[in-house]
Amino acid sequence: MFTAIFQQHYAYLAGCALVALALAAAAWWTAHRLGSPHGGWWAGLAATLTAMLGVTFMGSGDAGGECVVNHDLLEPFHTTQGLWNLAMTVPLGLFAVLASRRPLPALVGVVSLPLAVEFTQGTVDGLGRLCDSADAEMNVLGGIAGAALALVALTTPGRVDWLAGAKAALFASAALLLIGVGVARPAVTFTHVDGTGLSTADTDQGEAVEKALGDAFGDRYVLGKTYDQPCADVPCTNVVFGLFRRDEAHPEGYGNGTLSWPDGERPNISFEDGDRPTVMGFPVPGAEAPSTGKEAYETARAYMRAHHPWAREAGAHETYPMGKEAEFGWTTRWTWTQDGVLMPRSLDVEVDRQGRVSQLDVTRGPARLDLEKAKLSAEQAERAVWEDFVARSEGRGVPDDVRFEAFALKAVERGGTWRPEWLVNLTAGAGERTASPPDPATTDVRWVDSLSGDVHNSAFGTGR
């Protein structure tokens, strides 16, 4: 884990240490000139604060504008990362109280600083990394624990001024609350994670992710934090992970991905969330920046042959633009079909405008299955979804601009049995299709059993 955090940036760490020592000396000198008898504690506070900020923002890059809110408050206590975040701020709270002898201002500082750091990581390019409530939680608790230790040490009456700075602390708290509600909250998107669903990935899951990364990209990336997360309301599990560039030239790069578990057959990896290429994209030898879908396909094919040669056996492939003007690049999809039914095996490779692989979606399901012949036509599947929509609308009916389009017949496994199901896309208004066929992961899709007519909300859930 520490390799992923420090990424062998020993020169950076040495520089942080030198800066911390310099600021510590400056703090001691300033305290001495002002007549404070606690110059040593001020020096410790300056050094600790510098070290914390230096390590926190190391390897920073583009901000994602998103913060993960983990509802499981006990989860970070069971992770090495969480305990590290706790221990890192204990000296901060300790030195803050020992230096100032004013508990209330110190408390405001150790609470507001981690929140400000997480907000910065979520919004400021160049300082962005991963905004996570669990990190802030442990940082705050560590600071409070350090402050409590200092108060225990200062048990002699008169050594702590409990009321000093109380009014300033109150005003600062109110101001920070207003800034948080009025500025910070609208600036980021909050992703809420089920408090009972997120846990640290075990060794087998970590090794499976490492293998998937090695198959897809060799040793170019370093694995960051890895979690086990059950899917919402459906019987499946994903291993969620972060990625960093291994080389020291671009430590700010960051990507993320998921791996289906326990089969490990579907890794989904993303290096870019917008139309701006980043340093994280995977370079394909000999590839240049594409200007057409055909050129992007050649790059995707070269990548496929080098890393996923099994996709050569695909029955069909299609390249389509991502975005109205292909501002996100192009995706090439390799698929297998049996008697008009899409098989649960596919490879999606997205190539950005720089000619690098920016998204990867691999599904290593069976290429052939023994399936019953579909009994419902596409029109009947659309009608089934329309009726389901009406039943769920509680008498409101179907808006005039809502359309239902059955765009594929695909093999889906439910309860250990494979069945052909229609994928029906729901669209409202004119709409613009940026991918063909629509991606079930990014569009509003219903799954209709072509044998029974049952409608499902996902490939895993149960229907009405």
Phi, psi and chi 1 to 4 in degrees:
 res  aa     phi    psi   chi1   chi2   chi3   chi4
   1 MET       -  -41.5 -171.9 -153.1   79.4      -
   2 PHE   -68.5  -27.5  -68.0  101.1      -      -
   3 THR   -63.0  -40.8  -60.7      -      -      -
   4 ALA   -66.4  -34.3      -      -      -      -
   5 ILE   -75.2  -52.6  -65.8  175.7      -      -
   6 PHE   -85.8  -22.2  -62.7  127.8      -      -
   7 GLN    50.2   29.1  -57.2  176.1   63.9      -
   8 GLN    61.9   31.2  -61.1 -177.8   -7.8      -
   9 HIS   -88.7   65.7  -65.6  -52.7      -      -
  10 TYR   -68.5  -32.3  -58.0  120.4      -      -
  11 ALA   -65.2  -40.5      -      -      -      -
  12 TYR   -62.4  -45.4  174.6   89.7      -      -
  13 LEU   -64.1  -39.1  -66.3  174.4      -      -
  14 ALA   -64.0  -40.1      -      -      -      -
  15 GLY   -63.6  -41.4      -      -      -      -
  16 CYS   -61.4  -40.6  -77.5      -      -      -
  17 ALA   -63.1  -41.3      -      -      -      -
  18 LEU   -65.7  -42.2  -68.3  175.8      -      -
  19 VAL   -63.3  -42.0  172.2      -      -      -
  20 ALA   -60.9  -42.5      -      -      -      -
  21 LEU   -65.1  -40.3  -70.0  174.5      -      -
  22 ALA   -64.9  -44.2      -      -      -      -
  23 LEU   -68.8  -33.5  -67.6  178.4      -      -
  24 ALA   -62.8  -43.4      -      -      -      -
  25 ALA   -64.0  -40.2      -      -      -      -
  26 ALA   -65.1  -39.1      -      -      -      -
  27 ALA   -65.7  -41.7      -      -      -      -
  28 TRP   -63.0  -43.8  178.5   88.0      -      -
  29 TRP   -64.3  -42.6 -178.2   81.8      -      -
  30 THR   -63.9  -44.8  -58.3      -      -      -
  31 ALA   -62.0  -40.8      -      -      -      -
  32 HIS   -63.5  -43.2  179.3   72.4      -      -
  33 ARG   -65.0  -32.3  -70.0  -66.1  -60.0  -92.5
  34 LEU   -85.3   -0.6  -64.7  176.2      -      -
  35 GLY    83.1   15.6      -      -      -      -
  36 SER   -79.8  133.4  171.5      -      -      -
  37 PRO   -81.8    3.7   30.9  -34.7      -      -
  38 HIS  -113.4   35.5  -49.2  -55.3      -      -
  39 GLY   -58.6  -36.8      -      -      -      -
  40 GLY   -64.0  -39.4      -      -      -      -
  41 TRP   -69.5  -37.9  -60.4  126.9      -      -
  42 TRP   -64.0  -36.7  -76.7  108.4      -      -
  43 ALA   -63.9  -42.8      -      -      -      -
  44 GLY   -63.3  -38.6      -      -      -      -
  45 LEU   -64.8  -44.2  177.1   60.3      -      -
  46 ALA   -62.7  -43.8      -      -      -      -
  47 ALA   -66.0  -42.7      -      -      -      -
  48 THR   -65.0  -43.6  -59.3      -      -      -
  49 LEU   -64.0  -41.6  179.5   60.1      -      -
  50 THR   -63.6  -44.5  -56.5      -      -      -
  51 ALA   -63.9  -41.8      -      -      -      -
  52 MET   -63.0  -48.5  172.5 -164.5  167.9      -
  53 LEU   -66.2  -37.7  -66.7  177.9      -      -
  54 GLY   -62.6  -46.1      -      -      -      -
  55 VAL   -70.1  -38.9  171.3      -      -      -
  56 THR   -62.0  -44.2  -61.4      -      -      -
  57 PHE   -92.6    3.0  -69.5  113.1      -      -
  58 MET   -65.7  136.2 -179.5  178.5   61.1      -
  59 GLY    75.6   20.6      -      -      -      -
  60 SER   -75.0  160.3  -62.0      -      -      -
  61 GLY  -153.9 -139.9      -      -      -      -
  62 ASP   -70.7  142.8  -66.2  -24.2      -      -
  63 ALA   -85.8  139.8      -      -      -      -
  64 GLY   -90.4   -9.0      -      -      -      -
  65 GLY    69.1   21.5      -      -      -      -
  66 GLU  -138.2  141.5 -179.6  179.6    3.4      -
  67 CYS  -125.7  133.1  -77.0      -      -      -
  68 VAL   -88.2  125.0  175.6      -      -      -
  69 VAL  -105.3  107.0  179.9      -      -      -
  70 ASN   -90.9  115.3 -176.1    0.9      -      -
  71 HIS   -78.4  -12.7  -68.1 -148.5      -      -
  72 ASP   -87.1   97.2 -175.5   -1.6      -      -
  73 LEU   -71.6  -18.1  -60.3 -178.9      -      -
  74 LEU   -89.5  -17.1  -63.3  179.9      -      -
  75 GLU   -55.1  -47.0 -178.8  -89.4  -29.1      -
  76 PRO   -65.9  -16.8   19.1  -30.3      -      -
  77 PHE   -72.4  -14.0  -72.7   94.7      -      -
  78 HIS  -103.3   10.1  -56.9  -67.6      -      -
  79 THR  -121.3  148.2   68.2      -      -      -
  80 THR   -62.2  -40.4  -56.3      -      -      -
  81 GLN   -60.8  -43.4  177.1   71.8   22.0      -
  82 GLY   -63.8  -44.3      -      -      -      -
  83 LEU   -66.6  -33.9  -63.8  176.7      -      -
  84 TRP   -63.9  -43.5  169.5 -103.9      -      -
  85 ASN   -63.2  -35.5  -77.9  -35.9      -      -
  86 LEU   -66.6  -49.8  177.8   72.4      -      -
  87 ALA   -65.6  -30.5      -      -      -      -
  88 MET   -64.0  -31.0 -175.6  168.1   58.3      -
  89 THR  -103.6   -1.6   51.4      -      -      -
  90 VAL   -58.9  -48.2  169.1      -      -      -
  91 PRO   -61.0  -30.5  -21.4   33.7      -      -
  92 LEU   -62.9  -50.2 -168.5   66.7      -      -
  93 GLY   -65.5  -37.4      -      -      -      -
  94 LEU   -61.8  -53.0  178.3   72.4      -      -
  95 PHE   -68.9  -31.3  -70.8  130.9      -      -
  96 ALA   -61.7  -43.0      -      -      -      -
  97 VAL   -75.8  -42.7  172.2      -      -      -
  98 LEU   -63.3  -33.4  -68.7  176.3      -      -
  99 ALA   -79.6  -45.6      -      -      -      -
 100 SER   -89.8  -28.2   67.4      -      -      -
 101 ARG    58.9   24.5  -53.8  -60.0  167.8   98.3
 102 ARG  -125.8   98.0  -60.3  179.7  176.7 -174.1
 103 PRO   -63.2  -39.4  -20.7   32.0      -      -
 104 LEU   -67.3  -49.5  -66.8  179.7      -      -
 105 PRO   -60.4  -37.1  -25.6   35.9      -      -
 106 ALA   -63.6  -40.1      -      -      -      -
 107 LEU   -64.0  -42.5 -179.9   61.9      -      -
 108 VAL   -60.9  -38.6  172.3      -      -      -
 109 GLY   -66.9  -46.4      -      -      -      -
 110 VAL   -72.5  -18.6  -62.5      -      -      -
 111 VAL   -86.5  -44.6  171.0      -      -      -
 112 SER   -75.8  -32.2   59.8      -      -      -
 113 LEU   -61.7  -50.6  178.9   62.4      -      -
 114 PRO   -60.9  -36.1  -24.9   35.8      -      -
 115 LEU   -65.3  -40.7  -62.4  176.9      -      -
 116 ALA   -66.2  -37.7      -      -      -      -
 117 VAL   -63.8  -46.8  166.6      -      -      -
 118 GLU   -63.4  -40.5  -66.6  -58.2  -45.4      -
 119 PHE   -62.2  -42.0  171.9   72.4      -      -
 120 THR   -62.2  -42.5  -59.9      -      -      -
 121 GLN   -64.8  -28.3  -70.5 -178.9  -35.1      -
 122 GLY   -85.9  -14.7      -      -      -      -
 123 THR  -128.1  -20.8   58.2      -      -      -
 124 VAL  -105.8  113.4  179.8      -      -      -
 125 ASP   -63.0  139.0  -74.1  -20.4      -      -
 126 GLY    96.5  -26.9      -      -      -      -
 127 LEU  -119.3    4.7  -64.6  177.8      -      -
 128 GLY   -74.6  149.5      -      -      -      -
 129 ARG  -153.3 -101.9 -163.8  170.4 -179.0  179.9
 130 LEU  -135.5  116.9 -179.5   64.5      -      -
 131 CYS   -86.8  116.4  178.9      -      -      -
 132 ASP  -140.8  125.5 -168.7  -24.0      -      -
 133 SER   -63.4  -28.5   68.7      -      -      -
 134 ALA   -64.9  -36.6      -      -      -      -
 135 ASP   -64.2  -46.0  -68.1  -13.5      -      -
 136 ALA   -63.0  -41.9      -      -      -      -
 137 GLU   -56.5  -49.8  171.5 -164.5  -14.8      -
 138 MET   -70.6  -36.2  -61.0  -56.5  -81.4      -
 139 ASN   -61.9  -43.8  -75.0  158.1      -      -
 140 VAL   -63.9  -47.2  168.9      -      -      -
 141 LEU   -62.6  -37.9  -68.8  177.7      -      -
 142 GLY   -64.2  -42.5      -      -      -      -
 143 GLY   -63.1  -42.0      -      -      -      -
 144 ILE   -65.7  -40.1  -67.8  175.5      -      -
 145 ALA   -62.4  -41.2      -      -      -      -
 146 GLY   -64.5  -40.8      -      -      -      -
 147 ALA   -63.9  -39.9      -      -      -      -
 148 ALA   -63.5  -40.7      -      -      -      -
 149 LEU   -61.0  -40.0  -71.1  174.7      -      -
 150 ALA   -64.7  -40.5      -      -      -      -
 151 LEU   -66.2  -35.4  -68.3  174.9      -      -
 152 VAL   -64.9  -38.3  170.4      -      -      -
 153 ALA   -69.6  -30.4      -      -      -      -
 154 LEU   -97.1   57.9  -60.3  173.8      -      -
 155 THR   -81.2  -17.8   54.1      -      -      -
 156 THR   -66.3  129.8  -56.4      -      -      -
 157 PRO   -55.9  139.8  -25.4   34.9      -      -
 158 GLY    90.3   -8.2      -      -      -      -
 159 ARG   -85.1  -14.1  -60.3 -178.4   69.6 -174.7
 160 VAL  -125.5  129.5  176.7      -      -      -
 161 ASP   -98.5   96.8 -168.1  -17.6      -      -
 162 TRP   -67.8  -30.0  -70.1   92.9      -      -
 163 LEU   -94.7  -14.4  -63.3  179.4      -      -
 164 ALA   -63.3  129.4      -      -      -      -
 165 GLY    77.1    7.4      -      -      -      -
 166 ALA   -63.8  -43.5      -      -      -      -
 167 LYS   -65.8  -43.6 -176.0  179.3  -66.4 -174.1
 168 ALA   -63.4  -38.6      -      -      -      -
 169 ALA   -64.5  -38.8      -      -      -      -
 170 LEU   -65.4  -46.5  179.2   61.4      -      -
 171 PHE   -63.8  -40.8  -78.8  118.4      -      -
 172 ALA   -63.4  -40.7      -      -      -      -
 173 SER   -63.3  -43.8  -60.4      -      -      -
 174 ALA   -64.0  -41.4      -      -      -      -
 175 ALA   -65.1  -42.7      -      -      -      -
 176 LEU   -65.6  -35.6  -69.5  171.7      -      -
 177 LEU   -65.3  -43.3  179.9   61.3      -      -
 178 LEU   -64.9  -41.1  -68.9  174.8      -      -
 179 ILE   -64.1  -41.0  -67.8  173.3      -      -
 180 GLY   -63.1  -43.4      -      -      -      -
 181 VAL   -74.3  -40.7  173.4      -      -      -
 182 GLY   -87.7  -26.7      -      -      -      -
 183 VAL  -116.1  -54.6  178.2      -      -      -
 184 ALA   -67.2  -45.6      -      -      -      -
 185 ARG   -61.1  -46.2 -175.3  179.4  179.6   84.2
 186 PRO   -70.7  -16.7  -17.3   31.7      -      -
 187 ALA   -81.8  -15.8      -      -      -      -
 188 VAL  -130.4  157.7  -65.5      -      -      -
 189 THR   -99.3  129.8  -60.0      -      -      -
 190 PHE   -98.4  124.3  -67.5   94.7      -      -
 191 THR  -104.3  113.9  -60.1      -      -      -
 192 HIS   -89.0  129.6  -66.0  -91.8      -      -
 193 VAL  -107.7  133.4  177.8      -      -      -
 194 ASP   -54.3  125.5 -177.1    4.4      -      -
 195 GLY   -61.4  -23.3      -      -      -      -
 196 THR   -99.1    0.0   63.0      -      -      -
 197 GLY  -104.1  -18.5      -      -      -      -
 198 LEU  -101.6  125.8 -172.5   66.9      -      -
 199 SER  -147.2  162.3   60.1      -      -      -
 200 THR   -67.4  134.2  -57.2      -      -      -
 201 ALA   -64.2  144.8      -      -      -      -
 202 ASP   -84.4 -179.7   59.7   30.3      -      -
 203 THR   -62.0  -42.3  -58.6      -      -      -
 204 ASP   -62.8  -41.0  -70.4  -18.7      -      -
 205 GLN   -66.2  -42.1  -69.2  173.8  -37.1      -
 206 GLY   -61.7  -41.1      -      -      -      -
 207 GLU   -67.1  -35.6  -69.3  176.9   -8.7      -
 208 ALA   -66.0  -39.9      -      -      -      -
 209 VAL   -65.6  -43.7  173.5      -      -      -
 210 GLU   -58.5  -41.5  -68.3  -82.3   12.0      -
 211 LYS   -65.5  -44.3 -178.1 -179.1 -176.6  -54.6
 212 ALA   -61.6  -40.2      -      -      -      -
 213 LEU   -65.5  -41.7  -71.0  178.8      -      -
 214 GLY   -63.0  -41.2      -      -      -      -
 215 ASP   -64.5  -36.7  -68.1  -18.0      -      -
 216 ALA   -85.9  -35.7      -      -      -      -
 217 PHE  -139.6   12.4  -52.8  113.5      -      -
 218 GLY    67.2 -137.1      -      -      -      -
 219 ASP  -108.0   27.1   62.2   -8.3      -      -
 220 ARG   -71.8  -26.6 -176.5  175.9  179.0   82.3
 221 TYR  -120.1  155.4  -57.4  102.1      -      -
 222 VAL  -110.4  134.1  174.4      -      -      -
 223 LEU   -75.6  130.9 -175.7   62.4      -      -
 224 GLY   -96.2 -141.0      -      -      -      -
 225 LYS   -66.8  139.6  -70.0 -165.3  -77.2 -171.2
 226 THR  -130.5  129.0  -52.5      -      -      -
 227 TYR  -127.3  153.8  -63.2  105.8      -      -
 228 ASP   -99.0  125.4  176.7  -68.6      -      -
 229 GLN  -137.7  113.2 -177.4 -178.9   20.0      -
 230 PRO   -63.2  148.5  -21.5   32.9      -      -
 231 CYS   -67.7  156.7  -56.9      -      -      -
 232 ALA   -76.3  117.0      -      -      -      -
 233 ASP    64.1   13.3  -58.0  -36.2      -      -
 234 VAL  -137.0  152.2  -68.1      -      -      -
 235 PRO   -79.7   74.9   29.5  -35.2      -      -
 236 CYS  -151.4  168.1   70.7      -      -      -
 237 THR  -138.1  142.4  -60.7      -      -      -
 238 ASN  -122.4  143.2  -76.4  -39.2      -      -
 239 VAL   -95.4  119.3 -178.0      -      -      -
 240 VAL  -102.3  134.2 -175.7      -      -      -
 241 PHE  -146.5  160.8   54.0   89.6      -      -
 242 GLY  -111.2  159.3      -      -      -      -
 243 LEU  -132.6  147.2  -65.3  173.2      -      -
 244 PHE  -131.2  156.3  -61.1   93.8      -      -
 245 ARG   -70.2  138.1  -77.5  -78.4  -64.4  -91.7
 246 ARG   -78.0  -35.0 -176.6  178.4  -63.1  -84.2
 247 ASP   -74.0  156.8   63.3  -84.0      -      -
 248 GLU   -82.4  -11.2  -61.9 -176.1    6.5      -
 249 ALA   -69.4  -32.1      -      -      -      -
 250 HIS  -133.2   71.0  -62.1  -72.8      -      -
 251 PRO   -71.7  -12.1   28.5  -36.0      -      -
 252 GLU   -79.9  -10.6   73.9  -81.1    7.8      -
 253 GLY   -65.8  143.9      -      -      -      -
 254 TYR  -148.6  138.7 -180.0   79.4      -      -
 255 GLY  -139.0  176.4      -      -      -      -
 256 ASN  -149.1  164.7   58.2   79.8      -      -
 257 GLY  -167.0  174.8      -      -      -      -
 258 THR  -135.8  155.5   61.3      -      -      -
 259 LEU  -136.7  125.2  178.4   68.3      -      -
 260 SER   -63.6  144.3   59.3      -      -      -
 261 TRP  -139.7  141.0 -170.1 -101.6      -      -
 262 PRO   -94.2    0.3   33.2  -36.0      -      -
 263 ASP   -70.7  -28.4   56.6   70.6      -      -
 264 GLY    63.0   24.4      -      -      -      -
 265 GLU   -92.0  -12.7  -68.4 -178.3  -15.1      -
 266 ARG  -129.7   89.9 -178.8  166.0 -175.5  173.3
 267 PRO   -85.0  135.2   26.5  -29.9      -      -
 268 ASN  -126.9  119.1 -178.5  -71.1      -      -
 269 ILE  -129.0  136.0  -60.2  168.9      -      -
 270 SER  -129.4  131.3  173.9      -      -      -
 271 PHE  -109.1  -15.8  -64.3  130.4      -      -
 272 GLU  -138.2  131.3  -61.8  171.9    8.3      -
 273 ASP  -103.4   -7.8  -65.7  -34.9      -      -
 274 GLY  -134.8 -164.3      -      -      -      -
 275 ASP   -91.0    8.2   59.5   -5.6      -      -
 276 ARG  -101.1  112.9 -177.8  174.6   57.8 -178.9
 277 PRO   -59.6  145.4  -23.5   35.2      -      -
 278 THR  -117.6  176.8   70.8      -      -      -
 279 VAL   -74.7   -6.9  -63.3      -      -      -
 280 MET   -80.4  -23.1  -74.9  -65.5  -71.3      -
 281 GLY   -51.4  142.7      -      -      -      -
 282 PHE   -85.9  118.9 -176.9   75.1      -      -
 283 PRO   -76.7  137.9   28.7  -33.8      -      -
 284 VAL  -102.3  123.5  178.8      -      -      -
 285 PRO   -52.8  129.6  -26.9   35.7      -      -
 286 GLY    82.8   -6.2      -      -      -      -
 287 ALA   -81.6  143.9      -      -      -      -
 288 GLU  -117.4  169.9  -61.6 -179.9   -6.3      -
 289 ALA   -62.3  120.1      -      -      -      -
 290 PRO   -79.3  149.2   29.8  -34.3      -      -
 291 SER  -117.8   -8.3   56.9      -      -      -
 292 THR  -137.3  164.1   64.9      -      -      -
 293 GLY   -62.9  -34.5      -      -      -      -
 294 LYS   -63.7  -42.8 -178.1  178.4  180.0 -179.5
 295 GLU   -65.9  -38.7  -66.4  175.4   -6.4      -
 296 ALA   -65.0  -37.6      -      -      -      -
 297 TYR   -62.5  -41.1  164.1   69.6      -      -
 298 GLU   -60.6  -39.0  -65.5  -62.5  -26.8      -
 299 THR   -67.7  -44.9  -61.5      -      -      -
 300 ALA   -62.9  -38.8      -      -      -      -
 301 ARG   -66.1  -40.8 -175.9  175.5   64.3  169.5
 302 ALA   -61.8  -40.8      -      -      -      -
 303 TYR   -65.1  -44.8  166.4   78.8      -      -
 304 MET   -58.0  -46.4  176.1  -89.9  -70.7      -
 305 ARG   -63.7  -31.5  -70.8  179.4  170.8  177.4
 306 ALA   -82.4  -32.7      -      -      -      -
 307 HIS  -118.5  -25.2  -64.5  -89.1      -      -
 308 HIS  -136.2   62.5  -56.7  -78.4      -      -
 309 PRO   -62.2  -19.1   21.9  -33.1      -      -
 310 TRP   -61.4  -22.4   50.4  -90.0      -      -
 311 ALA   -73.0   -9.5      -      -      -      -
 312 ARG   -62.0  -24.0  -66.1 -177.1 -179.6 -175.1
 313 GLU   -84.4    2.2  -58.5  174.6    0.0      -
 314 ALA   -61.4  147.5      -      -      -      -
 315 GLY   -77.7  -22.7      -      -      -      -
 316 ALA  -157.3  159.1      -      -      -      -
 317 HIS  -144.3  153.8   65.2   81.1      -      -
 318 GLU  -146.6  139.0 -179.5 -177.4    8.9      -
 319 THR  -116.1  130.4  -59.5      -      -      -
 320 TYR  -140.6  152.7   48.5   87.2      -      -
 321 PRO   -74.5  147.6   27.7  -34.8      -      -
 322 MET  -103.8  106.9  -57.7  -56.6  -64.5      -
 323 GLY   102.2  159.4      -      -      -      -
 324 LYS   -59.0  -40.6 -174.6  176.9 -179.5 -179.8
 325 GLU  -113.1   27.1  -57.6  -66.3  -24.1      -
 326 ALA    56.0   34.5      -      -      -      -
 327 GLU   -67.5  -21.6   57.5  -91.9   24.4      -
 328 PHE   -93.4   -5.6  -59.2   99.1      -      -
 329 GLY   108.5 -151.2      -      -      -      -
 330 TRP  -135.4  146.8  -67.8  -96.0      -      -
 331 THR  -115.4  132.6  -70.5      -      -      -
 332 THR  -107.5  128.8  -63.1      -      -      -
 333 ARG  -118.4  124.7  174.6  175.3  -64.9  171.9
 334 TRP  -100.8  131.2  -74.5  -92.4      -      -
 335 THR  -134.6  160.0   56.4      -      -      -
 336 TRP  -117.8  136.7  -78.5 -106.1      -      -
 337 THR  -130.7  140.6  -56.1      -      -      -
 338 GLN  -132.1  114.4  175.2 -176.2  -44.7      -
 339 ASP    52.8   41.7  -61.2  -31.6      -      -
 340 GLY    81.7    2.8      -      -      -      -
 341 VAL  -109.6  126.9 -179.9      -      -      -
 342 LEU   -66.6  130.8  -76.6  172.3      -      -
 343 MET   -84.6  156.4  -67.3  -68.5  100.2      -
 344 PRO   -77.8   47.0   29.3  -35.5      -      -
 345 ARG  -138.6  126.6  171.3  173.2  -71.2 -137.2
 346 SER  -161.7  164.0   62.3      -      -      -
 347 LEU  -140.3  121.7  174.1   66.0      -      -
 348 ASP  -114.0  123.5  -74.0   30.7      -      -
 349 VAL  -124.5  116.8  177.9      -      -      -
 350 GLU   -98.6  130.1 -177.8  174.8  -32.0      -
 351 VAL  -112.5  126.3  174.7      -      -      -
 352 ASP   -82.8 -176.7   64.5   18.5      -      -
 353 ARG   -70.2  -12.6  -57.1  -70.6  -61.3 -161.1
 354 GLN   -90.8   -5.1  -74.0 -173.4  -20.4      -
 355 GLY    85.3   23.1      -      -      -      -
 356 ARG  -111.6  152.5  -62.3 -171.6  174.0 -164.4
 357 VAL   -72.4  118.7  175.5      -      -      -
 358 SER  -109.9  -22.3   57.3      -      -      -
 359 GLN  -142.2  146.4  -50.6  -89.1   -8.8      -
 360 LEU  -142.7  130.8  178.0   67.5      -      -
 361 ASP  -134.4  115.0 -168.8   -4.6      -      -
 362 VAL  -116.1  130.8 -178.8      -      -      -
 363 THR  -126.9  110.4  -57.4      -      -      -
 364 ARG  -101.8   53.6  -68.6  -67.0  -64.4  -90.9
 365 GLY   -84.6 -179.0      -      -      -      -
 366 PRO   -65.4  147.0   20.8  -31.3      -      -
 367 ALA   -90.0  -19.1      -      -      -      -
 368 ARG  -140.4  145.2  -65.0 -166.0   62.2   81.3
 369 LEU  -143.3  156.0  -69.7  166.2      -      -
 370 ASP   -92.9   98.6 -176.0   12.0      -      -
 371 LEU  -115.1  148.0  -62.9  173.2      -      -
 372 GLU   -73.0  152.4  -68.3 -172.9   54.8      -
 373 LYS   -72.8  138.0 -173.3  176.2 -179.8  179.7
 374 ALA   -61.0  139.3      -      -      -      -
 375 LYS  -101.2  -23.2  -63.1  179.7  179.9  179.2
 376 LEU   -99.1  140.2  -90.4   65.1      -      -
 377 SER   -83.2  172.8   65.3      -      -      -
 378 ALA   -60.6  -42.2      -      -      -      -
 379 GLU   -63.4  -38.9  -68.4   76.3   11.7      -
 380 GLN   -68.6  -34.9  -70.5  172.1  -39.3      -
 381 ALA   -65.8  -42.5      -      -      -      -
 382 GLU   -61.6  -40.0  -67.0  168.8   -1.9      -
 383 ARG   -64.2  -38.6  179.1   67.7 -176.9 -178.4
 384 ALA   -62.9  -40.2      -      -      -      -
 385 VAL   -69.6  -38.1  174.5      -      -      -
 386 TRP   -60.0  -44.6 -177.6   88.3      -      -
 387 GLU   -66.1  -38.7  -68.0  174.5   -8.7      -
 388 ASP   -63.7  -41.3  179.8   77.5      -      -
 389 PHE   -61.1  -45.2 -166.0  100.8      -      -
 390 VAL   -62.5  -42.9  171.0      -      -      -
 391 ALA   -63.3  -34.2      -      -      -      -
 392 ARG   -84.0  -13.0  -66.8  174.2 -177.6  -89.4
 393 SER   -81.0   -4.0   68.2      -      -      -
 394 GLU    55.4   46.1  -61.1  179.6  -10.2      -
 395 GLY    88.7   -3.6      -      -      -      -
 396 ARG   -81.6  -17.1  -67.8 -171.2  -61.0  -88.8
 397 GLY    77.9 -166.1      -      -      -      -
 398 VAL  -107.8  123.6 -180.0      -      -      -
 399 PRO   -57.6  150.2  -24.2   33.9      -      -
 400 ASP   -63.1  -27.6  -66.3  -22.9      -      -
 401 ASP   -91.4    3.5   61.9  -15.9      -      -
 402 VAL   -87.5  128.9  173.9      -      -      -
 403 ARG  -120.7  150.4  -57.1 -166.8  -48.2  -83.8
 404 PHE  -121.1  126.3  -55.2   89.8      -      -
 405 GLU  -133.5  113.7  177.0 -167.4    5.0      -
 406 ALA   -80.3  110.8      -      -      -      -
 407 PHE  -110.6   -8.6   62.1   88.5      -      -
 408 ALA  -162.7  152.4      -      -      -      -
 409 LEU  -113.3  119.6 -170.4   60.3      -      -
 410 LYS  -132.1  147.4 -173.7  172.2 -176.7  178.3
 411 ALA   -78.9  128.3      -      -      -      -
 412 VAL  -131.8  138.6  177.6      -      -      -
 413 GLU   -97.9  122.8 -175.9 -178.3   22.4      -
 414 ARG  -133.0  124.4  -63.5 -173.0 -168.6  -84.6
 415 GLY    61.9   30.6      -      -      -      -
 416 GLY    84.3    3.3      -      -      -      -
 417 THR  -120.4  133.8  -57.8      -      -      -
 418 TRP   -88.4  133.3  -70.9   95.9      -      -
 419 ARG  -138.7  147.3  -56.8  168.0   70.8   87.7
 420 PRO   -79.3  128.4   27.0  -31.3      -      -
 421 GLU  -129.0  142.6  -63.4 -169.2   -1.1      -
 422 TRP   -82.0  136.0  -77.1  104.2      -      -
 423 LEU   -97.3  117.7  -81.7   64.1      -      -
 424 VAL  -114.3  119.9 -179.4      -      -      -
 425 ASN   -89.5  133.7 -172.7   32.3      -      -
 426 LEU  -104.3  125.3  -83.6   65.5      -      -
 427 THR  -130.5  150.6   57.5      -      -      -
 428 ALA  -122.6  137.9      -      -      -      -
 429 GLY    74.6 -166.1      -      -      -      -
 430 ALA   -64.1  -47.4      -      -      -      -
 431 GLY    63.5  153.0      -      -      -      -
 432 GLU  -132.8  120.9  -69.5 -173.6    3.0      -
 433 ARG   -83.2  119.3 -127.9  166.7   72.6  170.5
 434 THR   -98.2   -6.4   58.4      -      -      -
 435 ALA  -139.8  144.5      -      -      -      -
 436 SER  -135.2  116.7  176.6      -      -      -
 437 PRO   -75.7  168.6   30.8  -37.5      -      -
 438 PRO   -58.2  148.1  -23.7   33.7      -      -
 439 ASP   -89.5  118.7 -175.7   -7.2      -      -
 440 PRO   -58.2  -23.7  -23.6   33.2      -      -
 441 ALA   -77.5  -18.6      -      -      -      -
 442 THR  -122.1   -0.3   58.2      -      -      -
 443 THR  -123.7  168.3   56.7      -      -      -
 444 ASP   -85.8  100.5 -167.0   -1.1      -      -
 445 VAL  -119.3  139.2  171.7      -      -      -
 446 ARG  -112.0  146.3  -62.7  -66.0 -176.2  -90.9
 447 TRP  -110.6  121.0  -56.6   69.7      -      -
 448 VAL  -114.0  119.9 -177.9      -      -      -
 449 ASP   -64.2  117.8 -168.7  -44.4      -      -
 450 SER   -75.4   -4.0   67.7      -      -      -
 451 LEU   -99.9  -43.4  -56.6  176.9      -      -
 452 SER  -104.5  -21.4   65.6      -      -      -
 453 GLY    85.9    2.2      -      -      -      -
 454 ASP   -64.4  141.5  -68.7  -21.2      -      -
 455 VAL  -106.3  131.1  178.5      -      -      -
 456 HIS  -120.8  151.4  -55.4  -90.3      -      -
 457 ASN   -86.4  -12.3  -68.9  -32.0      -      -
 458 SER  -154.1  176.7   74.5      -      -      -
 459 ALA   -74.4   -7.4      -      -      -      -
 460 PHE  -119.0  -30.1  -57.3   98.1      -      -
 461 GLY   -75.3  175.4      -      -      -      -
 462 THR  -101.2  147.3   56.2      -      -      -
 463 GLY   -88.7 -171.6      -      -      -      -
 464 ARG   -74.9      -  -68.2  179.8   62.1 -110.3
